[in-house]
Amino acid sequence: MVQAHAASRGNEKWLKCEDIEKQFKKKYALHSTCVQGLAQKLKANIATARQLRLLQKQANQPITAKYPYREKKYQTVIWKESALRWRADGRLSLSNQRGTPPLILALPNRYRGADICRAELTWRADHYELCVTIDSGIEIQETQSSGLVAGVDLGEIHIAAVATEKGDTLLVNGRALRSSKQLRNKRHADYTCLLSKCKKGSKRYRKLLKSKARASAKCYRQQRDILHKASRHVVNFCAANTVNVLAVGDVGDIQNSVDLGKKTNQKISQWAHGRFRRYLAYKGASLGIRVEDIPEDYSSRTCSQCKNVKNNAPKGRVYTCSGCGAIIHRDLNGACNICSRAKYGLYGCVQAHTQMYLRPIRRSRAFDTGRKLPTQVGTPRL
Ligand SMILES: [Zn+2]
């Protein structure tokens, strides 16, 4: 489809996606909705590229956004609702073109009989993954009309520091996430080193490439798991404290700032704050919590007790105020300030009173010390 569309771009009239769909309908042993899904995906990609090009043109920038042109090795196959059917034996049947046998898959028991609206078969490094969209029946709640405001400071050592306007705070530890990232980078470097000694395209080269992709994919899954669990902790904490607005410190443009050095640059580029924010937004929506962005400049430098502003960003994990002598957890200080800005429009009106400390995941068994982890109220660790 991409090639057909690319070829038509030389002509005066570009191919319409509906025409492409018609052209490809019976070419493959796929269900007609799969072809339709792929054509719609292409249409959406073209629309995105067009809009990006327009924005670049308006800003008088060189036009770098390209229309889809690259041939993909693996293409995600999409099945829509009409092509999905639960069989009597509890397995899911994904229909193909008439006359060809369907793809029959066994899903985990908890999904058996679920109302599946869409299924996508994707390739992940070394295996296929079936992504299903399920109608859970949970309705998105309207934002609760009354409630507290809470601020979230996103960080590297603590994935999230949350503070409500009443001063209840939560810290979600990010060390598991960081160690997963560090392992990924180490593996990546090792494989790159090995690959550099191989002949490009050789059997060993291909084998190593596959292993590299597999290692990356595993770390990606670990990180996704940690981020999901961490965001669940944050949203549950907000629900328990009757929060209805969750203000997230906006760190969107941090990558565009100055060069911070090799190590910090790598950390920042791998910091999945956008993904974490999305997880917060959709988890919050099912509980009536609205997530909004708040600019967070100077939030970590300002003292949440006396509004004194430091000249430099605080070093280490503790914020020590030179004005009033307060010693506050650095991330909680930031979270209090973000909450204060969201509620009152200025910093320094919210102070931390209570503190909860959570890890997003339990330690893996290999390192399990047998100690019970604090699940509710933890001791402050400064
Ligand atoms: Zn102070």
Residues whose N, C-alpha, C, O or C-beta is under 5 A from the ligand:
A	BS01	ZN	C303 Q305 C306 N308 C321 G323 C324 G325 A326
